[in-house]
Amino acid sequence: MDVCSRASELRCDQTMTSPTLSAEREFIDLIAGELASGVHAAVRRWMGEIEQILGSNLSDHAKLLRIREIAARAGCNPLKEQGRTV
């Protein structure tokens, strides 16, 4: 089957089940929007914490440790994959 025939077949299938696909798509879009909103809020919070640390009077070493703690809480610890922790 060539690409054009397959595309035509898919369009036909979508037309026959359009209300179901529309509802499923709306649900998926709703969930994706909520996830994106949550991720955006988390990143803003982490960036705010990091900015506070960078602007503090802590030593460079202490700043690095605090930022690594934030990254670890966020699940962004590349050393964790190697069996080491920060």
MODELLER restraints for C-alpha pairs under 7 A, 6 or more apart:
rsr = mdl.restraints
at = mdl.atoms
rsr.add(forms.Gaussian(group=physical.xy_distance, feature=features.Distance(at['CA:46:A'], at['CA:70:A']), mean=6.92, stdev=0.5))
rsr.add(forms.Gaussian(group=physical.xy_distance, feature=features.Distance(at['CA:50:A'], at['CA:67:A']), mean=6.16, stdev=0.5))
rsr.add(forms.Gaussian(group=physical.xy_distance, feature=features.Distance(at['CA:53:A'], at['CA:63:A']), mean=6.01, stdev=0.5))
rsr.add(forms.Gaussian(group=physical.xy_distance, feature=features.Distance(at['CA:54:A'], at['CA:63:A']), mean=6.53, stdev=0.5))
rsr.add(forms.Gaussian(group=physical.xy_distance, feature=features.Distance(at['CA:68:A'], at['CA:86:A']), mean=6.92, stdev=0.5))
rsr.add(forms.Gaussian(group=physical.xy_distance, feature=features.Distance(at['CA:71:A'], at['CA:77:A']), mean=6.19, stdev=0.5))
rsr.add(forms.Gaussian(group=physical.xy_distance, feature=features.Distance(at['CA:79:A'], at['CA:85:A']), mean=5.77, stdev=0.5))
rsr.add(forms.Gaussian(group=physical.xy_distance, feature=features.Distance(at['CA:79:A'], at['CA:86:A']), mean=6.93, stdev=0.5))
